[in-house]
Amino acid sequence: MNILIIENTWMGDTRYGFFDKLLLNAFTILPTLYARKIAAITPKQHTVTIINERNSIIDFSKKYDLVNINYTTSTAKRAYEIADEFRKKGITVVLSGIHASLMPKEAKEHSDSILLGWGELNWLDFLNDYEENKLKLEYKHKKYDKNTKIPPINIKLPAFVISGAIEATCGCPYKCDFCPESNIIEGSQFYKRPVDEVIEEIKNLPQKFFTFYDTSMTIDPKYTKELFRNMIGLKKKFSCNGNVDVLANDIEFVKLSKKAGCTSWLLGFESFSQQTLDNVNKITNKVEEYKKAVENIHDNRMIVVGDFMFGFDTDTKDVFDETLKQIKILGIDAADFNILTPLPGTSIYDKLEKEKRILTKDWSQYTLKNPVFKPKNMTSVELLAGVRKMYCEYYSIPNNIKRIFKSMRLGMLPFLLVFQRTFAAAMSHRKLFF
């Protein structure tokens, strides 16, 4: 069969120029990992083409047997347009991804079938049923177990890629109120691949630098320590996500990550208010431990990328200045600032829907950069203005220069990462906000 996999990203209606696309593709920001996983697991007798609309044009005149469209909430509208166009031509379309799982009734209006959950293992069931002409309207998530085999995702991509990608674990047990991933079907199931399989895949990566796409590498420290020990000597460098609790309190873990080749940790700080964190069930974060986590990472010559979110019911208008102040005190090397977005299927969505505070259900606005609900202690206009201010001040030219040169003390690669992060953030956020 001739199979097309189309993958959208969360960046709304933003369009990128040639050099923007080159940078994003080179560092694996585009495309994301899903398409590679599906392509890797597809039996080799089939021909698989991967397309991301951010860097490729879809040829609707080309003959495909199947089209798998993976999408998130903000790209749902475009995903449905693409699906409808292919279905008009008699081509079978299956929809997958977080939004399809959280809004299955909506997805079924634009597809022949949908894949629920992570859409990997049930993809094979879908292919078998398609070949036997026994297609179902939906395919439920299949749980991972000790016999589950996830093949290497080192497949050829339609772009120049500097940074590779690996996934050692899947799922997240923490279920923060605003997170859609852990709230999809079986999304809170935490699955760990055998360490030897992950090591073999890392060895075979053509790139010297890669990113762990795992939700967090600190969920099971014992497993990750074993993985890191086995990575020492591979001469690979990588970035990954983690949580404050482990990175603040387990020095051995942090040191092992450095020895294994880690250059940066992305931490979801979200807020400097403990009340806010407690209210949204962010159980891994204690504000009093932020400083120690950052110090441990910096002491081992790695950079810290911080994620922050604004618009919680406990946020007042002074949250923006206070966050900038605390970020400066901690010396965070790069940062992302998002607007709280009530994505369907999350506790936040259910709460705001019940309180009639959701302003729009135009999914294209759900980019994490638009206020789509009524905040409690400020207006939507003030929320947007506050986040814009965060970007303008944090990514001002003088501040960029200070952070970039300060990162030189951590080594050449961390310095280059801060430079790349700063440039990419300044570029993309200007397009998204202004």
C-alpha positions in Angstrom: 0.0 0.0 0.0 1.0 3.6 -0.5 0.5 5.4 2.8 0.7 9.1 3.6 1.3 10.3 7.1 0.5 14.0 7.6 1.6 15.7 10.9 0.6 19.1 12.0 2.2 21.2 14.8 0.6 23.4 17.5 1.8 26.7 16.0 -1.6 27.9 14.7 -1.6 29.9 11.5 2.0 30.9 11.7 3.9 30.6 8.4 7.6 30.3 8.2 10.1 31.5 5.6 12.9 29.4 4.1 15.5 30.0 6.8 13.0 29.7 9.6 12.0 26.2 8.3 15.6 25.2 7.9 16.4 26.1 11.5 13.3 24.4 12.9 13.8 21.2 10.8 17.5 21.0 11.6 16.9 20.8 15.3 13.9 18.4 15.0 11.4 20.9 16.2 9.6 20.0 13.0 8.4 17.4 12.4 7.6 15.8 15.8 8.1 12.2 16.7 4.7 10.6 16.0 5.1 10.3 12.2 8.5 8.7 12.6 7.2 6.1 15.1 4.3 5.2 12.9 6.5 4.9 9.9 8.9 2.7 11.8 6.2 0.3 13.0 4.6 0.0 9.6 5.4 -3.4 7.9 8.1 -2.9 5.3 6.0 -4.1 2.3 4.2 -0.7 2.5 5.5 2.6 1.1 5.3 5.4 3.7 5.6 9.1 2.9 5.8 11.7 5.7 4.6 15.3 5.2 4.4 18.2 7.6 2.6 21.2 6.1 5.1 23.6 7.8 7.8 22.5 5.3 6.0 20.6 2.6 3.1 21.0 0.2 0.4 18.3 0.1 -0.2 17.0 -3.4 -3.8 16.0 -3.4 -3.6 14.7 -6.9 -1.2 11.9 -5.9 -2.7 8.5 -5.4 -2.6 7.1 -1.9 -4.4 4.1 -0.4 -4.4 5.5 3.1 -3.9 8.9 4.8 -3.1 9.1 8.5 -3.5 12.7 9.8 -2.1 13.3 13.3 -3.1 16.6 14.8 -3.5 18.6 18.0 -6.3 20.9 19.1 -5.0 24.1 17.4 -4.6 22.3 14.1 -7.9 20.5 14.1 -9.6 22.8 11.6 -6.8 22.4 9.0 -6.7 18.6 9.7 -10.4 18.3 8.9 -10.0 20.3 5.7 -7.2 18.0 4.6 -9.2 14.9 5.5 -12.3 16.1 3.7 -10.3 16.8 0.5 -8.8 13.3 0.5 -12.1 11.6 1.2 -13.7 13.4 -1.7 -11.2 11.5 -3.9 -12.2 8.2 -2.3 -9.1 7.8 -0.2 -9.4 6.3 3.2 -8.5 8.7 6.0 -7.7 7.8 9.6 -7.3 10.6 12.2 -5.0 10.3 15.2 -3.5 12.4 18.0 -4.5 14.0 21.2 -7.4 16.0 19.9 -8.9 13.0 18.1 -8.8 11.0 21.3 -10.3 13.8 23.4 -13.0 14.7 20.8 -13.7 11.4 19.0 -17.3 12.3 17.9 -16.0 15.4 16.2 -13.1 13.5 14.5 -15.4 10.8 13.2 -17.3 13.4 11.1 -14.1 13.9 9.0 -12.7 10.4 8.8 -13.3 6.8 8.0 -11.7 5.7 11.3 -9.9 7.1 14.3 -7.0 5.8 16.5 -7.5 6.4 20.2 -4.7 7.0 22.7 -1.1 7.2 21.4 -2.1 5.5 18.2 0.9 3.3 17.8 0.0 -0.3 18.6 -3.6 0.0 17.3 -2.2 1.3 14.0 -1.2 -2.2 13.2 -4.7 -3.5 14.0 -6.0 -0.8 11.7 -3.7 -1.8 8.8 -4.7 -5.5 9.2 -8.5 -4.6 9.2 -8.0 -2.3 6.2 -6.4 -5.1 4.1 -9.2 -7.5 5.1 -11.9 -4.9 4.4 -13.1 -5.0 8.0 -12.4 -1.4 9.0 -13.8 -0.2 12.3 -14.9 3.4 13.1 -12.5 3.5 16.0 -9.5 1.6 17.4 -9.1 1.7 21.1 -5.7 2.2 22.7 -3.7 -1.0 23.4 -1.7 -1.0 26.6 2.0 -1.4 26.5 3.4 -4.5 28.3 6.7 -6.2 28.7 6.3 -7.8 25.3 5.7 -4.6 23.5 8.4 -3.8 20.9 8.9 -0.2 19.7 11.2 -0.3 16.7 13.9 2.2 16.1 12.7 5.5 14.6 15.8 6.2 12.6 14.0 6.6 9.4 14.8 8.9 6.5 13.2 12.4 6.8 12.3 14.9 4.1 14.7 17.5 5.5 18.2 18.2 6.8 18.3 17.2 10.4 21.2 18.1 12.8 19.5 16.7 15.9 18.1 13.2 16.3 15.2 12.0 18.5 14.7 9.1 20.9 11.9 8.0 23.1 12.9 5.8 26.1 9.6 6.0 28.0 6.0 6.9 27.1 3.2 8.4 29.2 3.0 10.4 32.4 1.4 9.3 35.7 1.1 12.8 37.2 -2.1 14.1 35.5 -1.6 17.9 36.0 -5.0 19.6 35.5 -3.9 21.5 32.4 -2.1 18.6 30.6 -4.0 16.9 27.7 -1.4 14.2 27.2 -1.8 12.4 30.5 -5.6 12.8 30.3 -6.1 10.9 27.0 -7.0 7.3 27.1 -4.3 5.4 29.0 -2.1 8.6 28.8 -1.2 8.2 32.4 0.2 4.7 31.8 4.0 4.9 32.1 5.9 2.5 29.9 9.6 2.0 29.9 11.5 0.4 27.0 14.2 -2.1 27.8 17.4 -0.2 28.3 19.4 -2.3 25.9 17.0 -1.5 23.1 17.3 2.2 23.8 21.1 2.1 23.9 21.2 0.2 20.6 19.0 2.8 19.0 21.1 5.7 20.3 24.3 4.0 19.0 22.7 3.8 15.5 21.6 7.4 15.4 23.4 9.2 12.5 23.4 12.4 14.5 25.8 13.2 17.4 23.2 15.3 19.1 19.6 14.2 19.9 16.6 14.9 22.1 14.8 12.6 24.4 11.1 13.2 23.5 10.0 11.6 26.8 7.5 13.6 28.9 10.0 13.5 31.7 13.2 11.6 32.3 12.8 11.9 36.1 9.6 9.9 36.5 11.5 6.7 37.3 15.0 7.8 38.5 16.2 4.2 39.0 15.4 3.3 35.3 17.0 6.5 34.0 20.1 6.1 36.1 20.6 2.7 34.5 20.1 4.2 31.1 22.5 7.0 31.7 25.2 4.6 33.0 25.0 2.6 29.8 25.2 5.8 27.8 28.6 6.8 29.2 31.2 6.4 26.5 28.8 6.6 23.6 30.1 10.1 22.7 26.5 11.4 22.1 25.1 14.7 23.4 21.4 15.2 24.3 18.7 17.4 25.8 15.7 16.2 27.8 12.8 17.1 30.1 12.7 16.6 33.8 11.0 17.6 37.0 12.2 19.8 39.9 11.8 17.2 42.7 14.4 14.8 41.4 16.8 17.4 39.9 16.9 19.3 43.2 17.3 16.3 45.5 19.2 13.6 43.6 22.8 14.8 43.0 23.9 11.4 41.7 21.1 11.6 39.1 22.2 15.0 37.8 25.9 14.0 37.7 25.1 10.8 35.8 23.1 12.8 33.2 26.1 15.0 32.6 28.4 12.0 32.3 26.0 10.4 29.8 26.2 13.5 27.6 23.3 15.7 28.7 23.7 19.4 27.8 20.3 20.8 28.8 17.2 20.2 31.0 13.8 21.6 30.2 11.8 22.1 33.4 8.1 22.8 33.6 8.3 25.4 36.5 4.8 26.8 35.4 4.6 29.2 38.3 6.5 30.7 41.3 3.3 30.4 43.4 3.0 27.2 45.5 -0.7 27.9 45.8 -1.0 27.9 42.1 1.0 24.6 41.7 -1.1 22.9 44.4 -4.3 24.0 42.8 -3.5 22.5 39.4 -2.0 19.2 40.9 1.6 19.9 39.9 2.9 17.6 42.5 6.5 17.4 41.4 7.1 21.1 42.0 8.0 22.8 45.3 9.0 26.5 44.7 11.5 26.2 47.6 13.4 23.6 45.5 13.6 25.6 42.3 16.9 27.3 43.3 18.6 24.0 44.2 17.5 22.3 41.0 18.9 25.1 38.8 22.2 25.2 40.8 22.6 21.4 40.5 22.2 21.6 36.7 24.5 24.6 36.3 27.1 23.2 38.7 27.4 20.2 36.2 27.7 22.6 33.2 24.3 22.1 31.7 21.7 24.7 30.8 18.2 25.2 32.2 15.2 25.9 29.9 12.2 26.9 31.9 8.5 26.6 30.9 6.0 29.1 32.5 2.3 29.4 32.2 0.0 32.4 33.0 -3.7 32.9 33.6 -4.3 30.6 36.6 -7.1 31.6 38.9 -4.5 32.5 41.5 -2.6 34.8 39.1 -3.0 38.6 39.5 -1.6 41.3 37.3 1.7 41.4 39.2 2.5 37.8 38.2 4.4 38.9 35.1 6.9 41.2 36.9 7.3 38.8 39.7 8.1 35.9 37.3 10.7 38.0 35.4 12.3 38.9 38.7 12.5 35.3 39.9 13.8 34.0 36.6 16.6 36.6 36.7 17.4 35.5 40.3 17.6 31.8 39.3 19.6 32.6 36.2 17.5 30.5 33.9 19.2 30.2 30.5 16.1 30.2 28.2 12.4 30.3 28.8 9.0 29.7 27.2 5.9 31.7 28.3 2.5 30.2 27.6 -1.1 31.2 28.3 -3.1 28.7 30.2 -5.3 27.0 27.6 -8.3 24.8 28.6 -7.7 22.0 26.1 -10.6 19.6 25.8 -10.4 16.6 28.1 -8.5 18.3 30.8 -9.8 19.2 34.3 -9.2 22.9 33.5 -11.5 22.7 30.5 -14.3 21.0 32.5 -14.0 23.6 35.2 -14.1 26.6 33.0 -16.8 25.1 30.8 -19.0 24.6 33.9 -18.3 28.2 35.0 -19.1 29.5 31.5 -15.8 31.2 31.2 -14.6 29.7 27.9 -14.8 32.5 25.3 -14.4 30.5 22.1 -14.2 27.0 20.7 -12.5 28.0 17.6 -9.7 25.4 18.0 -7.3 27.3 15.8 -7.0 29.8 18.7 -5.9 27.1 21.2 -2.2 27.7 20.5 -1.2 28.4 24.1 -0.6 32.0 22.9 -4.2 33.3 22.9 -6.5 33.9 25.9 -9.5 31.7 25.0 -11.2 32.0 28.5 -12.0 34.7 31.1 -9.3 34.9 33.7 -10.3 35.4 37.3 -8.2 38.3 38.4 -7.5 40.2 35.1 -9.1 40.6 31.7 -8.2 38.5 28.7 -6.6 41.6 27.2 -4.4 42.1 30.3 -3.4 38.5 30.2 -2.2 38.7 26.6 -0.5 42.0 27.2 1.3 40.5 30.2 2.7 37.5 28.3 3.7 39.8 25.4 5.6 41.9 27.9 7.4 38.8 29.2 8.7 38.0 25.8 9.7 41.6 25.0 11.6 42.0 28.2 13.1 38.5 28.5 14.1 38.4 24.9 15.3 42.0 24.6 18.6 42.4 22.8 20.5 43.4 26.0 19.1 40.5 28.0 19.8 38.1 25.1 23.4 39.2 24.9 23.9 38.8 28.7 22.4 35.3 28.8 24.3 34.1 25.7 27.7 35.3 27.0 27.0 34.0 30.5 26.3 30.6 29.1 29.9 30.4 27.7 31.1 29.4 31.2 29.2 26.1 30.8 31.1 25.1 27.6 30.8 25.5 23.8 27.8 23.2 23.3 25.6 24.8 26.0 26.6 28.2 24.7 25.5 27.2 21.2 22.2 25.8 22.6 21.4 29.0 24.4 22.2 31.0 21.2 20.0 28.7 19.1 17.2 28.7 21.7 17.3 32.5 22.0 17.2 33.0 18.2 14.4 30.5 17.7 12.3 31.9 20.5 12.7 35.5 19.4 11.8 34.4 15.9 8.8 32.2 16.5 7.2 34.3 19.3 7.4 37.4 17.3 5.4 35.7 14.6 2.9 34.2 17.1 2.2 37.3 19.2 2.7 40.3 17.0 
